[in-house]
Amino acid sequence: MPEQQVDVLLVGGGVMSATLGTMLAQVDPSLSILMAERLDRVAAESSDGWNNAGTGHAGYCELNYTPQAADGSVAINRALAINAAFETSLQLWSGLVEKRVLPEPTKFINPAPHLSLVWGENDVAFLRERHAKLSAHHLFADMQYSEDRGQLAEWMPLAMQQRDSAQALAATRVAYGSDVDFGALTRHLVSALQQHSNFELRLKHEVASLDRLKNGKWRVRLRDHQNGKDTVVEAGFVFLGAGGGALPLLQKSGIAESRGYGGFPVSGQWLVCNRPEVVSQHHAKVYGKAPLGAPPMSVPHLDTRIIDGKPALLFGPFAGFTTKFQKRGSYLDLISSIKPNNLKSMLGAGFHNMDLTRYLIGEVFQSHAERVAALRNFYPDAREEDWTLAFAGKRVQIIKQCGEKWGKLEFGTEIVAAADGSLAALLGASPGASTSVPAMIDVLKRCFGKRFDEAAWRDKMQALVPSYGQSLVENADLLHRVRQRTLSILGLQRD
């Protein structure tokens, strides 16, 4: 017999589990929810402020979301989708601030204009075309473009110091971009959940096994790392939101939908400056173009950050090769994730991404001087002694089956759910936490379909997310209404 029966088991104490738990508690407070986190605190892995970029990914500055074709045309569909997804997240956070579930917004989100900076005639032409395409759509109508050096110096003073006057240069800017401390956001969400009598948080608990029962529920054995004892929980629904640890857990579940999935782990590093006289001169997130062969998570950017309430300036990330799936994981994670059902896709993805592997290994062996040299593309006057290296989190990129190439590497976020809706897992990386709300709405639709379609749940979701059930990409009036509200409540409408 199980020692505990719950409606929902959330595995992992990150922003995804916290978001899903919060929405479930809001739409149906009667649900019993257990969150199991293997570390001694929540938001200590991928959601921690130092382990991610902290960018509210909205497609404003991330050039990899608008790829350029050989004929020079720029595709914007992915940027539109990501922008609409982030607007959905902002709506939930705004509603939770109004309900006092979340605290005063500066405790987890702060304004940081989003800029894209490029140099060289070809990239300037690309950015000009990108701006023309994006700004014609209502989601990006406020995006500014400039090649004027005086204007650029106002937008990003550090980037214009000692800049070659003959260099072709251009930038775009959206004033109401944001810096999000996803660690702080997660901790506030979990703290609010702990006020519910039907919610329990177990720290230092790891999933040892999970088995599907004949009644459709899951028997989950949790190992307590404090005393080494196991407890058994029976859950009606299991969500695997354990960051890099989600793939091994998905494989343990044995659901048919997990077949063929593998993972390619990538580590990250940041250059960090804490000198007040430097930090105070930069108030933006300035993104550039990724080096040839770099993964999307390695798009270089110079960022204003507010982490745990303290300002800092970060540059990076610098990618690296790793075999760990989590920052506090094992070097055997990659090897142990290779199974008979994903071996073919892993081999195919590996064979067709040798350039990426070589790039990552090269990143590992960069010197401090080489990293600072990359920084000087964004801050020409940077001094080596002002910057130190910090290690960020791990990201496990998705590997899927592919007929032609056996396997393909995908840079994105994906939900894998059992056909009966009893279990779901979140895999992948960017845009990740920024789209936690629409991602978890997708989980609710797929795994709580009948109840989610009931008027009571639907009405509560629309109260939490006013645009729920409608398209922000297609409805300009709706976008203007919800954006005006969220920017005002969250204090992001500044210039």
C-alpha positions as a printed Julia matrix, in Angstrom:
495×3 Matrix{Float64}:
   0.0    0.0     0.0
   1.27   3.53   -0.76
   2.12   5.68    2.22
   0.49   8.67    0.55
  -1.99   9.28   -2.24
  -1.97  12.57   -4.15
  -3.72  13.96   -7.19
  -0.57  15.57   -8.58
   3.14  14.83   -8.12
   5.5   17.55   -9.33
   9.05  16.24   -9.75
  11.56  19.09   -9.56
  11.36  22.4    -7.75
  11.97  24.71  -10.71
   9.89  27.36  -12.43
   7.96  24.86  -14.58
   6.73  22.77  -11.65
   6.02  25.9    -9.61
   4.01  27.4   -12.47
   1.99  24.24  -13.05
   1.33  23.82   -9.34
   0.24  27.45   -9.05
  -2.22  27.21  -11.94
  -3.69  23.95  -10.62
  -4.08  25.42   -7.14
  -5.81  28.46   -8.62
  -8.29  26.59  -10.84
  -8.99  23.75   -8.38
  -7.85  24.28   -4.74
  -9.2   20.82   -3.82
  -6.37  19.04   -5.67
  -3.69  17.51   -3.45
  -0.23  18.41   -4.77
   3.19  17.07   -3.73
   6.42  18.65   -5.01
   9.59  16.54   -4.7
  12.97  18.28   -5.12
  16.26  16.35   -4.88
  18.27  19.35   -3.63
  17.98  21.17   -0.32
  16.1   24.14   -1.8
  13.91  24.93   -4.78
  15.14  26.76   -7.88
  18.74  25.68   -7.33
  19.4   24.25  -10.8
  18.2   25.64  -14.16
  15.87  28.23  -12.58
  18.55  29.77  -10.38
  19.37  33.35  -11.36
  23.02  32.56  -12.03
  22.23  29.48  -14.11
  20.28  31.15  -16.93
  20.3   34.34  -18.97
  17.45  35.94  -17.05
  16.13  37.36  -20.31
  12.39  37.6   -20.7
  12.62  35.94  -24.12
  10.2   37.83  -26.37
  12.04  37.72  -29.7
  12.95  41.4   -29.44
  16.71  40.93  -29.37
  17.41  37.24  -30.05
  18.57  37.14  -33.67
  18.51  33.32  -33.81
  14.69  33.46  -33.66
  14.63  35.22  -37.06
  16.82  33.15  -39.41
  17.9   34.58  -42.73
  17.51  32.55  -45.92
  20.08  32.42  -48.72
  18.09  34.99  -50.69
  18.34  37.5   -47.83
  14.73  37.13  -46.65
  14.08  36.95  -42.91
  11.6   34.5   -41.34
   9.72  35.96  -38.35
   7.14  33.29  -37.48
   9.14  31.87  -34.59
   9.74  35.33  -33.13
   6.01  36.05  -33.31
   5.17  32.81  -31.51
   7.76  33.37  -28.78
   6.64  36.97  -28.25
   3.01  35.88  -27.85
   4.11  33.12  -25.48
   6.02  35.54  -23.25
   3.05  37.92  -23.23
   1.04  34.99  -21.85
   3.57  34.53  -19.04
   3.44  38.25  -18.24
  -0.34  38.05  -17.94
  -0.22  35.3   -15.32
   2.47  37.06  -13.32
   0.48  40.3   -13.44
  -2.65  38.55  -12.23
  -0.77  36.88   -9.4
   0.69  40.25   -8.34
  -2.84  41.69   -8.26
  -4.02  38.73   -6.16
  -0.98  39.16   -3.87
   0.17  35.63   -4.65
   3.38  37.23   -5.95
   5.09  40.16   -4.21
   5.97  43.6    -5.52
   7.25  42.99   -9.1
  10.82  44.27   -8.61
  11.35  41.24   -6.38
  11.45  39.06   -9.51
  11.24  41.19  -12.69
  12.83  44.49  -13.71
  12.87  46.65  -16.86
  15.86  46.11  -19.14
  15.53  47.38  -22.73
  16.22  44.65  -25.29
  18.71  45.54  -28.06
  20.22  43.72  -31.0
  23.66  44.99  -32.02
  25.41  44.07  -35.28
  28.43  45.31  -37.21
  29.62  44.89  -40.79
  27.66  45.72  -43.94
  26.09  42.28  -44.35
  24.8   42.05  -40.8
  23.57  45.64  -40.85
  21.56  44.8   -43.97
  20.17  41.74  -42.17
  19.14  43.76  -39.11
  17.54  46.43  -41.29
  15.46  43.77  -43.04
  14.63  42.08  -39.73
  13.37  45.35  -38.28
  11.28  46.1   -41.35
   9.58  42.71  -41.18
   9.04  42.63  -37.42
   7.96  46.25  -36.89
   5.22  45.81  -39.51
   3.52  43.4   -37.09
   1.58  44.7   -34.09
   3.6   42.55  -31.65
   6.79  44.44  -32.61
   5.37  47.82  -33.64
   7.36  49.61  -30.92
  10.75  48.32  -32.07
  13.21  51.12  -32.92
  16.06  50.91  -35.44
  19.11  53.14  -35.7
  22.49  53.47  -37.37
  23.07  56.87  -35.79
  26.04  56.7   -33.43
  24.7   59.41  -31.15
  21.48  57.47  -30.69
  23.37  54.21  -30.18
  25.54  55.86  -27.52
  22.39  56.82  -25.6
  21.03  53.29  -25.85
  24.24  51.49  -24.86
  27.08  53.75  -23.66
  29.57  50.96  -22.93
  29.19  49.48  -26.4
  30.13  52.74  -28.07
  33.3   53.51  -26.08
  36.43  53.4   -28.24
  34.38  52.09  -31.18
  35.99  52.28  -34.65
  34.26  55.21  -36.38
  34.57  53.51  -39.79
  32.77  50.37  -38.68
  29.26  49.85  -40.07
  27.0   49.55  -37.05
  23.27  49.2   -36.33
  20.96  48.3   -33.48
  17.3   47.76  -32.69
  15.68  48.49  -29.34
  12.47  47.72  -27.47
  12.23  49.84  -24.35
  10.01  47.51  -22.29
  12.22  44.43  -22.39
  12.77  42.69  -19.06
  15.27  40.97  -16.82
  13.67  38.12  -14.88
  15.12  36.45  -11.8
  13.51  33.07  -12.39
  14.99  31.75   -9.17
  13.26  34.44   -7.12
  10.04  34.0    -9.12
  10.07  30.25   -8.43
  10.71  30.67   -4.72
   7.83  33.17   -4.41
   5.47  30.82   -6.27
   6.42  27.86   -4.07
   6.17  29.96   -0.92
   2.61  30.91   -1.91
   1.78  27.26   -2.64
   2.95  26.32    0.84
   0.1   28.38    2.24
  -2.35  25.84    0.76
  -3.31  22.95    3.05
  -3.33  20.57    0.05
   0.26  21.3    -0.96
   3.41  19.63    0.39
   7.07  20.3    -0.47
   9.64  17.59    0.14
  13.26  18.68   -0.23
  16.15  16.24   -0.59
  13.78  13.69   -2.15
  14.63  11.99   -5.43
  12.59   9.65   -7.62
  14.04   6.14   -7.35
  11.38   4.45   -9.49
   8.01   5.09  -11.08
   5.63   2.44  -12.34
   2.23   2.73  -13.96
  -0.53   0.83  -12.17
  -3.49  -0.96  -13.7
  -5.79   1.76  -12.4
  -3.92   4.34  -14.53
  -2.15   5.95  -11.6
   1.58   5.97  -10.87
   3.43   4.28   -8.05
   6.45   6.45   -7.29
   9.22   5.55   -4.88
  10.88   8.62   -3.39
  14.28   8.37   -1.71
  14.92  10.72    1.21
  18.59  11.74    1.02
  18.58  12.86    4.65
  17.88   9.45    6.13
  18.29   7.14    3.12
  14.75   5.8     3.49
  12.22   5.31    0.7
   8.57   6.24    0.73
   5.92   5.24   -1.79
   3.47   7.72   -3.28
   0.53   6.94   -5.55
  -0.21   9.84   -7.9
  -2.99  10.37  -10.39
  -0.76  12.65  -12.48
   3.02  13.04  -12.58
   4.87  16.01  -14.05
   8.6   15.63  -14.72
   9.89  19.2   -14.57
  13.38  18.37  -13.38
  15.38  20.31  -15.98
  18.22  18.15  -17.26
  16.97  15.36  -15.0
  13.65  15.09  -16.84
  14.99  12.86  -19.65
  16.3   10.06  -17.37
  13.02  10.15  -15.43
  11.01  10.03  -18.65
  13.02   6.98  -19.66
  12.28   5.37  -16.27
   8.57   5.84  -16.87
   8.69   3.55  -19.89
   5.83   5.31  -21.69
   5.72   4.63  -25.42
   6.01   8.34  -26.22
   9.51   8.44  -24.69
  10.98   6.11  -27.3
  13.74   7.58  -29.45
  14.33  10.65  -27.28
  17.89  11.43  -26.26
  19.75  14.44  -24.98
  22.9   16.41  -25.76
  24.14  18.35  -22.71
  25.76  21.77  -23.06
  27.32  23.73  -20.2
  27.54  27.48  -19.86
  29.85  30.12  -18.39
  29.56  33.89  -17.85
  31.99  36.74  -17.49
  30.76  38.8   -14.52
  31.55  42.39  -13.6
  30.57  43.78  -10.19
  32.38  47.13  -10.4
  29.64  49.71   -9.63
  31.14  52.37  -11.92
  30.93  49.95  -14.87
  27.62  48.3   -13.99
  25.91  51.69  -13.57
  26.67  52.64  -17.19
  24.72  49.78  -18.77
  20.94  49.36  -18.53
  19.98  46.9   -21.24
  20.32  43.43  -22.67
  22.38  43.72  -25.85
  22.37  40.62  -28.06
  24.58  39.96  -31.07
  24.83  37.2   -33.67
  26.03  33.77  -32.66
  29.43  32.6   -33.94
  29.27  30.13  -36.83
  28.45  26.66  -35.5
  27.38  27.87  -32.04
  24.2   26.53  -30.39
  21.4   29.05  -29.73
  22.2   29.18  -26.03
  25.6   30.67  -26.98
  24.28  33.8   -28.66
  26.56  36.46  -27.09
  24.96  39.22  -25.04
  25.96  41.93  -22.56
  23.32  42.02  -19.85
  22.05  44.1   -17.02
  21.08  41.58  -14.32
  19.31  41.89  -11.01
  19.9   38.64   -9.11
  18.71  38.27   -5.53
  18.11  42.03   -5.58
  21.71  42.92   -6.5
  22.78  44.49   -9.83
  25.51  42.91  -11.93
  26.77  42.97  -15.49
  27.18  39.67  -17.33
  28.59  38.75  -20.71
  28.3   35.42  -22.44
  27.33  32.71  -22.27
  30.35  30.69  -23.29
  29.31  27.15  -24.09
  31.23  24.07  -23.16
  31.1   20.33  -23.65
  29.88  18.29  -20.7
  28.5   14.85  -19.98
  26.47  16.07  -16.99
  22.74  16.69  -17.39
  22.62  18.99  -14.37
  25.04  21.3   -12.61
  24.96  18.99   -9.6
  24.68  15.88  -11.75
  26.95  12.97  -12.62
  29.54  12.68  -15.39
  27.82   9.39  -16.26
  24.51  11.11  -17.12
  25.08  11.12  -20.88
  26.28   7.52  -21.08
  23.5    6.19  -18.85
  20.87   7.97  -20.99
  21.76   5.89  -24.06
  19.17   3.14  -24.47
  18.41   0.59  -27.21
  15.4    2.66  -28.33
  17.38   5.91  -28.74
  20.8    4.6   -29.82
  20.05   5.14  -33.5
  18.84   8.71  -33.01
  21.81   9.5   -30.73
  24.3    8.17  -33.29
  22.59  10.03  -36.14
  22.5   13.33  -34.27
  26.12  12.91  -33.2
  27.32  12.19  -36.73
  25.52  15.18  -38.23
  26.66  17.61  -35.51
  30.4   17.04  -35.37
  31.01  20.75  -36.03
  29.01  21.61  -32.92
  31.02  19.17  -30.82
  34.3   20.66  -32.04
  32.99  24.17  -31.35
  32.01  23.25  -27.77
  35.36  21.62  -27.04
  37.09  24.73  -28.41
  35.01  26.89  -26.07
  36.19  24.83  -23.08
  39.83  25.63  -23.77
  39.44  29.38  -24.25
  41.66  31.55  -22.1
  40.41  34.49  -20.03
  42.02  36.87  -22.54
  40.15  35.19  -25.42
  36.84  35.52  -23.6
  37.47  39.19  -22.88
  38.37  39.68  -26.56
  34.87  38.43  -27.44
  33.44  40.82  -24.85
  35.2   43.76  -26.53
  32.9   43.35  -29.55
  30.19  44.65  -27.18
  32.31  46.74  -24.8
  35.52  47.82  -26.59
  37.04  49.38  -23.46
  36.64  46.27  -21.26
  39.56  45.45  -18.94
  40.46  41.85  -18.14
  40.88  42.53  -14.42
  37.29  43.77  -14.06
  35.75  40.47  -15.11
  35.63  37.04  -13.47
  34.34  33.71  -14.76
  31.18  32.18  -13.28
  29.73  28.77  -14.13
  26.13  28.67  -15.28
  23.75  25.74  -15.48
  23.56  22.8   -17.87
  21.09  22.54  -20.73
  20.11  19.24  -22.33
  19.21  19.79  -25.97
  16.61  17.43  -27.43
  17.57  14.58  -29.75
  14.67  13.01  -31.68
  14.19  10.28  -34.22
  14.58  11.36  -37.83
  14.06   9.07  -40.82
  16.71  10.52  -43.14
  19.43  11.25  -40.6
  18.39   8.66  -37.96
  18.36  11.42  -35.36
  18.22  15.2   -35.2
  19.27  17.74  -32.61
  16.61  20.32  -31.76
  17.11  23.57  -29.89
  13.83  24.3   -28.2
  11.36  23.25  -25.52
   9.0   20.3   -25.9
   6.33  18.56  -23.85
   6.25  14.76  -24.02
   3.02  13.35  -22.58
   1.57   9.86  -22.11
  -1.43   9.12  -24.33
  -3.71   8.77  -21.3
  -2.56  12.11  -19.85
  -1.26  10.55  -16.64
   2.33  11.79  -17.07
   4.09  14.64  -18.83
   7.72  15.73  -19.08
   9.31  18.95  -20.23
  12.47  18.56  -22.31
  14.83  21.04  -23.92
  16.16  24.52  -23.27
  15.59  27.96  -24.82
  13.22  29.82  -24.63
  12.44  27.68  -21.58
  11.42  29.57  -18.44
  10.13  32.6   -20.34
   7.41  30.45  -21.87
   6.65  28.51  -18.68
   3.04  29.67  -18.59
   1.98  28.66  -22.13
   4.0   25.44  -21.76
   2.12  24.53  -18.6
  -1.21  25.52  -20.17
  -0.34  22.99  -22.86
   0.24  20.37  -20.14
  -3.15  21.17  -18.6
  -4.9   20.86  -21.96
  -3.25  17.56  -22.82
  -3.4   15.92  -19.4
  -6.5   17.42  -17.78
  -8.47  17.78  -21.01
 -12.01  16.99  -19.84
 -11.78  19.06  -16.68
  -9.9   21.83  -18.45
 -12.78  22.19  -20.91
 -15.33  22.63  -18.13
 -16.66  26.15  -17.68
 -15.37  26.45  -14.12
 -11.76  25.75  -15.08
 -11.98  27.73  -18.3
 -13.38  30.81  -16.58
 -10.68  30.7   -13.91
  -7.96  30.37  -16.56
  -9.35  33.37  -18.44
  -9.26  35.35  -15.19
  -5.61  34.4   -14.73
  -4.67  34.83  -18.42
  -7.13  37.23  -20.13
  -6.0   36.25  -23.64
  -6.57  32.54  -22.96
  -8.22  30.84  -25.95
  -7.42  33.74  -28.3
  -4.47  34.58  -30.56
  -2.23  37.53  -29.72
  -0.51  37.03  -33.06
  -3.73  37.63  -34.96
  -5.65  40.01  -32.65
  -3.97  43.43  -32.44
  -6.64  45.01  -30.2
  -6.36  42.17  -27.68
  -2.56  42.48  -27.66
  -2.72  46.23  -26.98
  -5.14  45.71  -24.08
  -3.23  42.95  -22.33
   0.19  44.53  -22.94
  -0.89  47.87  -21.51
  -2.11  46.08  -18.39
   0.93  43.87  -17.86
   3.48  46.63  -18.47
   1.69  48.83  -15.96
   1.29  46.21  -13.23
   4.84  44.86  -13.6
   6.45  48.3   -13.88
   8.09  47.63  -17.25
   6.83  50.68  -19.15
   9.91  52.86  -18.78
  12.16  54.61  -21.29
